[in-house]
Each structure stands twice: as C-alpha cells, then as structure tokens.
Amino acid sequence: MTDTPTATDGDLDVFALASRLSDGHVADNVEILNQLAPQDAAAVLVLLPVDTSVEILDKPELNFGPEIVEALPRRTATVLLAGMSADMAADIVQQLEEPVRNELMQGLDAATRTTIEGLLAYPENTAGAMMTTEFVSVPATWTVERTLQHIRQVERTRETVYAIYVLDAFTRRLVGAVSLRRLVAGAPLARISDLARSPITTSPLTDREDVARLITRHDLLAVPVVDKAGHVLGIVTVDDIIDAIIEENTEDAQKFGGMAATDEPYLQVGLPGMIRKRGGWLCVLFLGEMLTASAMQHFEGELEKAIVLTLFIPLIMSSGGNSGSQATSLLIRALALREVRLGDWWRVALRELPTGLILGAILGAIGVVRVVVWQKLGIFDYGEHWVLVAVTVAAALIGVVTFGSVAGSMLPFILQRAGFDPASASAPFVATLVDVTGLMIYFSVALLILSGTLL
C-alpha cells in the first residue's frame, strides 16, 4: 500500500483538482468527485485538508464512499472515519468487504470502534441504525450560560446543536429537550431544566418510516433515541430522515415498476446485478402471462366462431390493467402514509366497487360510440350483429374495470397482511393478474350476450 494512490487517468491532475476543491463548497466537491473513478477520488482526498475530506465523505450524495475509503491508505482511511459522523462512518464500514473492514476497524481508536460496532448491531432501516451518537446533552442543574459555553466548546464535534437534551444529573435519564432558539432567549442564570419541555422520543428498533412520520408530525429537527431505561442512545436528525425518505421512495418506485430494488445509482449497477434485479420479476410476470394464453386457448372455439371479438381483446385487457394499477398506486401510498390501515380494507372495497362500476360505464360508453361510429361511417364492418358486439364490449368493460379496481385495491392489503412490502404489488403484476381474469370476464359476457347469434 502506497502513501498516495496513483490516479488511474493519465490526464487527471490530482494536485490541481485538490487545490480547486480545497476552496470549494462541499456539495460541489461531491458532485465533481462523483464523476471520477474511486481510485482517482481517493487520490484527491489524500491531498485535501482532513476536515474537507471528512465533510465530503460525510455527504450521503457521494456515490462511491466505501470504494473510495477502500482505495485510501489504511492510516488515512482510519483518520477520516474517526472524524466522520458516527452514523455515516457505520454506513461505510457496513458496505466494506473483508479483510478491509476488519483492518480499518482495528486501526480505529477504541471509542470510535465501540460506537460504530454499536450502530452496526441494530437492524437495517431502524432508528438505531440511522442515529448518530454526536449530540448535545447537559445535566438538568446547569444554567443557560453554562450550557451556551458548553455548546461553543463542542459544536464542531456534534451533528447538530439546534436541540439540547437535558439529563437527570444522577441517573443520566432524559428529562427534557430545549431548542437552541429557546436557550438563546433564556436568562443567563436560569436553570436549563426550567426551559426544558417534555421530549418526543423513539426506540432504537422503530422503523425509519415511523421515525419520519414522528419528525413530520411534531415538526422536529431531531428526535432522541432512548433505551427502555430512558437513557439517550443517539439522535436521528431531519437530514437523515430526508435521505431515508428519498431512498425509500426510490425503492418503492423500482418495485412498482416490476423489479427488485437496487441499492446503488443506475450507472453503478453492473450488468450481472441488473439482470438479477430484473430477470426474476420478468420471469414471474412471463409465467403469469402464460395463464393469459391458457385462457385464450380455453375459448378457442368461441374465437373461431366470432373473430370480431379478438379485435377488442387489447382494449379490454389494457383497461382492466390500467384501472387496477390506479387503485394499487393509490392504496400503496395511502398505506405508506398511514391514511388507511389493514382494518380499513372493507371500507376501501366498498369505495372501489362503485368507483369501478362508474369508470367501467364511462369506458363502456366510449367503446359503444367507437363501434357505432366505425360501423356507420363504413370504417369497419362488425357484421350483422354489430349492436350486440357493442353491448358485449360495454358490459365486459364494466366488469373488467370494476374487477381491476377492487382487485388492485385489495392486493396491497393482502401483501401487507402476509408480511410483504405493499409496493411489491407492482403495476406489471397487477396488469398480469387482471389480464387473465379480464379475458375470462370478457368471453363469459360474450357467451351470455352472443349465444345463439355469433356463438
């Protein structure tokens, strides 16, 4: 291992770039480094002041954080990890492979290593895994003046100073919280406990979505994470929540598109990884569509007698799939925001049933108009029983759209009840489900209406 990594791009002047970044804004620096290979980014970081490098590695927008740390000299990497916020350092260490992870952990000081190991012990996507242990806390017996002096001394080593947590002087349990604004406005000799308000807290195993709702509901900049005895383990800040929300929404969007969620930006996902993420779902959906082919084979005789029915198969199937996808999208979001709960499924079903009937009737009316106009203008001849064909299309659309709306709204409830993420009810999955049932509804309606004429 060399003291300074060598740039992989012969045209890259790491010294000039480091000089440029040393005076730049951290967000701009991150954007520039994201365009480099991890080895080149590491070469630049080595030349920057330690504080600047720490700020860059602390930004969640940095795409190759673990790869950059791995490319750094071990001594430099441990210095930077020790200077980072505990939660971001833990995220990077978690993504490192052995033996690099173990080498870096052994190189850290005992306090930093213990803190990172403690954070890594919590399950992913929980408050404990997200929290930082760098917060401002003071005994309840301190005055406002002494608290302000303390903040001046430690502010560079704390994630935020906008919330001060007041602890019992003897048990060290959390007894209150004071905003920096309230603290600054307080009398210098007033006790900090007199300004404190009852704290809003969460437990370390709380899901990050629930933490986000808690912060949003109470308009907090940070929420303390406490153990069962009331001791503060760390805090989850609003910027951590914003990053978590973006990540969660990205995962949901990918799942809803019919693929497994990816942890990396699109251009960083290798070809094998992309195939694994997308291939499995495509195979499942393909197998589901095979049922559509089986349904059409079942009605092969009817199709031979009334070829005209095949003209409307895409129309019927797409309408049912679209209505189902609409309902699924609405319910996935409503469940995520806790606007509805599992026990509300019957209310949703009673709401979607008339909605589907009305929407189906609207599409059915459009379908009838289409058949009539095409027949009367001579664009296409639907045969002597064209009126019955129009009625069949309209009735089938009402049935398929209604089924799509109800099935699409119930699927997220079923998945959540089974312990799965409701976002797994992707639009392609719903469309596949409605395609099969839509064909059965369509041909059943056709048999009922056209029996004795075309069939």
Secondary structure by P-SEA (a helix, b strand, c coil): ccccccccccccaaaaaaaaaccccaaaaaaaaaaccaaaaaaaaaaccaaaaaaaaaccccccaaaaaaaccaaaaaaaaaaccaaaaaaaaaacccaaaaaaaaaccaaaaaaaaaaaaccccccccccccbbbbbcccccaaaaaaaaaacccccccccbbbbcccccccccccccaaaaaaccccccccccccccccccccccaaaaaaaaaaacccbbbbbcccccccccccaaaaaaaaaaaaaaaaaaaacccccccccccccaaaaaaacaaaaaaaaaaaaaaaaaaaaaaaaaaaccccccaaaaaaaaaaaaaaaaaaaaaaaaaaccccccaaaaaaaaaaaaaaaaaaaaaaaaaaaaaaaaaacccccccaaaaaaaaaaaaaaaaaaaaaaaaaaaaaaaaaaccccccccaaaaaaaaaaaaaaaaaaaaaaccccccc
